Amino acid sequence: MEENDTKAITRLKTGDISGLETLVRRYQLKAVRAAYLITRDRLLAEDLTQAAFLRAYERIGQFDSRREFGPWFLRSVINDALKAANKAGRAVSWEHTFQEAGGEPPDLPALEAGPAELFEQNEMRQVIGAALDCLPPVQRAAIVLRFYLGFSEAETAEQLACAPGTIKWRLHSARRQLQTLLGELRPGPNLPEAASNRGLKSMEENNE
């Protein structure tokens, strides 16, 4: 476990709440963004992350310090986000999501593999967001864990409590659906078709 995490957890276990501040600084932004990509609701993502931190604080005495805190905490956030997305039972449009929150769409995290460079372009961020809206929450979660959080397929399977073969199928299916959707939703001359195809090809090659 990271030295900073170890010290923070040790402080928490001795009743020093200042340890929580270190963990919040390290994991809050990543957790909120991951939850947002699954729920498509920024305010809900923030609420879920805050609740997860509170739960971690209350149960820190049960935490095995030999484990990595980050994956353990993010798993809690991902699971809560999945439950919330499934409970909502409806797709929330990309435009509606950021219009409701007021102002510009929130920054999306760069993927560690695949179309990372495409997320840096405003046009493609909106297109990929709209495409993600069309995926079932479980497929969104697999994409977030694998390509945003950088988990391996085995780690993704562990986080989502399913067989590695199931994750491989979900990722394969999600990539194919995204490829089709990106082709349908791609913007005009600012982002040629080849760009979206190139980003998805990179995703596929990285997971062969």
C-alpha positions as a Markdown table, in Angstrom:
| # | Residue | x | y | z |
|---|---|---|---|---|
| 1 | Met | 0.0 | 0.0 | 0.0 |
| 2 | Glu | 1.2 | 3.6 | -0.7 |
| 3 | Glu | 3.1 | 5.0 | 2.3 |
| 4 | Asn | 0.8 | 8.0 | 2.5 |
| 5 | Asp | -2.3 | 5.7 | 2.5 |
| 6 | Thr | -0.7 | 3.6 | 5.3 |
| 7 | Lys | 0.0 | 6.6 | 7.5 |
| 8 | Ala | -3.5 | 8.0 | 6.9 |
| 9 | Ile | -5.2 | 4.7 | 7.7 |
| 10 | Thr | -3.0 | 4.3 | 10.8 |
| 11 | Arg | -4.2 | 7.7 | 12.0 |
| 12 | Leu | -7.8 | 6.9 | 11.3 |
| 13 | Lys | -7.6 | 3.7 | 13.3 |
| 14 | Thr | -6.2 | 5.6 | 16.3 |
| 15 | Gly | -9.2 | 8.0 | 16.1 |
| 16 | Asp | -7.4 | 10.8 | 14.3 |
| 17 | Ile | -9.8 | 12.0 | 11.6 |
| 18 | Ser | -7.1 | 14.0 | 9.9 |
| 19 | Gly | -6.1 | 10.8 | 8.1 |
| 20 | Leu | -9.3 | 11.0 | 6.1 |
| 21 | Glu | -8.2 | 14.3 | 4.6 |
| 22 | Thr | -5.2 | 12.6 | 2.9 |
| 23 | Leu | -7.4 | 9.9 | 1.4 |
| 24 | Val | -10.0 | 12.4 | 0.2 |
| 25 | Arg | -7.2 | 14.4 | -1.6 |
| 26 | Arg | -5.9 | 11.3 | -3.2 |
| 27 | Tyr | -9.1 | 9.6 | -4.3 |
| 28 | Gln | -12.0 | 12.0 | -4.4 |
| 29 | Leu | -11.6 | 13.3 | -7.9 |
| 30 | Lys | -11.0 | 9.9 | -9.4 |
| 31 | Ala | -13.9 | 8.4 | -7.6 |
| 32 | Val | -16.3 | 11.2 | -8.6 |
| 33 | Arg | -15.4 | 10.9 | -12.2 |
| 34 | Ala | -15.7 | 7.1 | -12.2 |
| 35 | Ala | -19.1 | 7.3 | -10.6 |
| 36 | Tyr | -20.2 | 10.1 | -13.0 |
| 37 | Leu | -19.2 | 8.0 | -16.1 |
| 38 | Ile | -21.5 | 5.2 | -14.8 |
| 39 | Thr | -24.4 | 7.2 | -13.4 |
| 40 | Arg | -24.2 | 10.1 | -15.9 |
| 41 | Asp | -25.2 | 12.4 | -13.0 |
| 42 | Arg | -22.6 | 14.7 | -11.5 |
| 43 | Leu | -24.4 | 15.6 | -8.3 |
| 44 | Leu | -25.3 | 12.0 | -7.7 |
| 45 | Ala | -21.6 | 11.0 | -8.3 |
| 46 | Glu | -20.5 | 13.5 | -5.7 |
| 47 | Asp | -23.0 | 12.2 | -3.2 |
| 48 | Leu | -22.1 | 8.6 | -3.7 |
| 49 | Thr | -18.4 | 9.4 | -3.3 |
| 50 | Gln | -19.0 | 11.4 | 0.0 |
| 51 | Ala | -21.1 | 8.5 | 1.3 |
| 52 | Ala | -18.4 | 6.0 | 0.4 |
| 53 | Phe | -15.8 | 8.1 | 2.3 |
| 54 | Leu | -18.1 | 8.3 | 5.3 |
| 55 | Arg | -18.6 | 4.6 | 5.2 |
| 56 | Ala | -14.9 | 3.9 | 4.9 |
| 57 | Tyr | -14.3 | 6.1 | 8.0 |
| 58 | Glu | -16.9 | 4.3 | 10.0 |
| 59 | Arg | -15.5 | 0.9 | 9.1 |
| 60 | Ile | -11.8 | 1.6 | 9.0 |
| 61 | Gly | -11.3 | -0.6 | 12.0 |
| 62 | Gln | -12.3 | -3.6 | 9.8 |
| 63 | Phe | -10.0 | -2.6 | 7.0 |
| 64 | Asp | -7.0 | -5.0 | 6.4 |
| 65 | Ser | -4.0 | -2.7 | 6.2 |
| 66 | Arg | -2.2 | -5.3 | 4.0 |
| 67 | Arg | -4.7 | -4.5 | 1.2 |
| 68 | Glu | -4.5 | -1.5 | -1.2 |
| 69 | Phe | -6.9 | 1.2 | -0.1 |
| 70 | Gly | -7.5 | 2.7 | -3.5 |
| 71 | Pro | -9.0 | -0.4 | -5.3 |
| 72 | Trp | -11.0 | -1.3 | -2.1 |
| 73 | Phe | -12.5 | 2.2 | -1.9 |
| 74 | Leu | -13.1 | 2.5 | -5.7 |
| 75 | Arg | -14.9 | -0.8 | -5.7 |
| 76 | Ser | -17.3 | 0.5 | -3.1 |
| 77 | Val | -17.9 | 3.6 | -5.2 |
| 78 | Ile | -18.3 | 1.6 | -8.5 |
| 79 | Asn | -20.8 | -0.8 | -6.8 |
| 80 | Asp | -22.9 | 2.1 | -5.4 |
| 81 | Ala | -22.8 | 3.9 | -8.8 |
| 82 | Leu | -24.0 | 0.7 | -10.5 |
| 83 | Lys | -26.9 | 0.3 | -8.1 |
| 84 | Ala | -27.9 | 3.9 | -8.6 |
| 85 | Ala | -27.7 | 3.6 | -12.4 |
| 86 | Asn | -29.7 | 0.4 | -12.4 |
| 87 | Lys | -32.3 | 1.9 | -10.0 |
| 88 | Ala | -32.7 | 5.0 | -12.2 |
| 89 | Gly | -33.7 | 2.6 | -15.1 |
| 90 | Arg | -33.4 | 5.3 | -17.7 |
| 91 | Ala | -30.8 | 6.8 | -19.9 |
| 92 | Val | -29.8 | 10.4 | -19.2 |
| 93 | Ser | -28.7 | 12.3 | -22.2 |
| 94 | Trp | -25.2 | 13.8 | -22.3 |
| 95 | Glu | -26.5 | 17.3 | -23.1 |
| 96 | His | -29.2 | 17.2 | -20.3 |
| 97 | Thr | -26.6 | 16.1 | -17.8 |
| 98 | Phe | -24.4 | 19.2 | -18.0 |
| 99 | Gln | -27.2 | 21.6 | -18.9 |
| 100 | Glu | -29.0 | 20.7 | -15.7 |
| 101 | Ala | -25.8 | 21.2 | -13.7 |
| 102 | Gly | -25.3 | 24.6 | -15.3 |
| 103 | Gly | -22.5 | 25.7 | -17.5 |
| 104 | Glu | -20.1 | 23.6 | -19.5 |
| 105 | Pro | -19.9 | 19.8 | -19.4 |
| 106 | Pro | -17.5 | 18.6 | -16.7 |
| 107 | Asp | -14.0 | 17.5 | -17.7 |
| 108 | Leu | -13.9 | 13.9 | -18.6 |
| 109 | Pro | -10.9 | 11.8 | -17.5 |
| 110 | Ala | -8.4 | 10.6 | -20.1 |
| 111 | Leu | -8.6 | 6.9 | -20.7 |
| 112 | Glu | -5.3 | 5.1 | -20.0 |
| 113 | Ala | -5.8 | 3.1 | -23.2 |
| 114 | Gly | -7.8 | 3.6 | -26.3 |
| 115 | Pro | -9.2 | 7.0 | -27.3 |
| 116 | Ala | -7.5 | 9.0 | -24.6 |
| 117 | Glu | -6.4 | 11.7 | -27.0 |
| 118 | Leu | -10.0 | 11.9 | -28.3 |
| 119 | Phe | -11.3 | 12.8 | -24.9 |
| 120 | Glu | -9.2 | 16.0 | -25.1 |
| 121 | Gln | -11.2 | 17.3 | -27.9 |
| 122 | Asn | -14.5 | 18.9 | -27.0 |
| 123 | Glu | -16.3 | 17.5 | -29.9 |
| 124 | Met | -15.3 | 13.9 | -29.2 |
| 125 | Arg | -16.0 | 14.2 | -25.5 |
| 126 | Gln | -19.6 | 14.9 | -26.2 |
| 127 | Val | -19.8 | 12.1 | -28.8 |
| 128 | Ile | -18.2 | 9.6 | -26.5 |
| 129 | Gly | -20.5 | 10.8 | -23.7 |
| 130 | Ala | -23.5 | 10.3 | -25.8 |
| 131 | Ala | -22.3 | 6.8 | -26.8 |
| 132 | Leu | -21.7 | 5.8 | -23.2 |
| 133 | Asp | -25.3 | 6.9 | -22.4 |
| 134 | Cys | -26.4 | 4.1 | -24.7 |
| 135 | Leu | -24.5 | 1.3 | -23.0 |
| 136 | Pro | -26.0 | -0.7 | -20.1 |
| 137 | Pro | -24.6 | 0.3 | -16.7 |
| 138 | Val | -22.6 | -2.9 | -16.3 |
| 139 | Gln | -20.8 | -2.3 | -19.6 |
| 140 | Arg | -20.1 | 1.3 | -18.7 |
| 141 | Ala | -18.6 | 0.1 | -15.4 |
| 142 | Ala | -16.4 | -2.4 | -17.2 |
| 143 | Ile | -15.2 | 0.4 | -19.6 |
| 144 | Val | -14.5 | 2.7 | -16.7 |
| 145 | Leu | -12.6 | 0.2 | -14.7 |
| 146 | Arg | -10.6 | -1.1 | -17.6 |
| 147 | Phe | -9.8 | 2.0 | -19.6 |
| 148 | Tyr | -10.2 | 4.9 | -17.1 |
| 149 | Leu | -9.0 | 3.4 | -13.8 |
| 150 | Gly | -6.5 | 1.1 | -15.6 |
| 151 | Phe | -7.4 | -2.2 | -14.1 |
| 152 | Ser | -6.5 | -5.4 | -15.9 |
| 153 | Glu | -9.3 | -7.7 | -17.1 |
| 154 | Ala | -8.7 | -10.0 | -14.1 |
| 155 | Glu | -8.8 | -7.0 | -11.7 |
| 156 | Thr | -12.0 | -5.6 | -13.4 |
| 157 | Ala | -13.6 | -9.0 | -13.0 |
| 158 | Glu | -12.7 | -9.0 | -9.3 |
| 159 | Gln | -14.0 | -5.5 | -8.8 |
| 160 | Leu | -17.3 | -6.4 | -10.4 |
| 161 | Ala | -17.5 | -9.8 | -8.8 |
| 162 | Cys | -17.9 | -11.8 | -12.0 |
| 163 | Ala | -15.9 | -14.3 | -14.0 |
| 164 | Pro | -13.0 | -13.0 | -16.2 |
| 165 | Gly | -14.7 | -14.5 | -19.2 |
| 166 | Thr | -17.8 | -12.4 | -18.5 |
| 167 | Ile | -15.6 | -9.2 | -18.4 |
| 168 | Lys | -13.9 | -10.1 | -21.6 |
| 169 | Trp | -17.3 | -10.5 | -23.2 |
| 170 | Arg | -18.7 | -7.2 | -21.8 |
| 171 | Leu | -15.6 | -5.3 | -23.0 |
| 172 | His | -15.8 | -6.9 | -26.4 |
| 173 | Ser | -19.5 | -6.1 | -26.7 |
| 174 | Ala | -19.1 | -2.6 | -25.4 |
| 175 | Arg | -16.3 | -1.8 | -27.8 |
| 176 | Arg | -18.3 | -3.0 | -30.7 |
| 177 | Gln | -21.3 | -1.0 | -29.7 |
| 178 | Leu | -19.2 | 2.1 | -29.1 |
| 179 | Gln | -17.7 | 1.7 | -32.5 |
| 180 | Thr | -21.1 | 1.6 | -34.1 |
| 181 | Leu | -22.4 | 4.5 | -32.0 |
| 182 | Leu | -19.4 | 6.7 | -32.6 |
| 183 | Gly | -19.8 | 6.1 | -36.3 |
| 184 | Glu | -23.4 | 7.3 | -36.1 |
| 185 | Leu | -22.8 | 10.2 | -33.7 |
| 186 | Arg | -19.4 | 11.5 | -34.9 |
| 187 | Pro | -19.2 | 15.3 | -35.5 |
| 188 | Gly | -18.6 | 16.8 | -38.9 |
| 189 | Pro | -15.3 | 18.1 | -40.4 |
| 190 | Asn | -13.6 | 18.8 | -37.0 |
| 191 | Leu | -13.4 | 15.1 | -36.3 |
| 192 | Pro | -13.2 | 12.8 | -39.3 |
| 193 | Glu | -14.5 | 9.2 | -39.1 |
| 194 | Ala | -10.9 | 7.9 | -39.2 |
| 195 | Ala | -10.3 | 9.6 | -35.8 |
| 196 | Ser | -13.0 | 7.7 | -34.0 |
| 197 | Asn | -12.1 | 4.4 | -35.7 |
| 198 | Arg | -8.4 | 4.9 | -34.8 |
| 199 | Gly | -9.3 | 5.5 | -31.1 |
| 200 | Leu | -11.4 | 2.3 | -30.9 |
| 201 | Lys | -8.8 | 0.3 | -32.9 |
| 202 | Ser | -6.3 | 1.3 | -30.2 |
| 203 | Met | -8.7 | 0.0 | -27.5 |
| 204 | Glu | -9.1 | -3.3 | -29.2 |
| 205 | Glu | -5.4 | -3.8 | -29.9 |
| 206 | Asn | -4.6 | -3.0 | -26.2 |
| 207 | Asn | -6.8 | -5.9 | -25.1 |
| 208 | Glu | -6.0 | -8.6 | -27.6 |
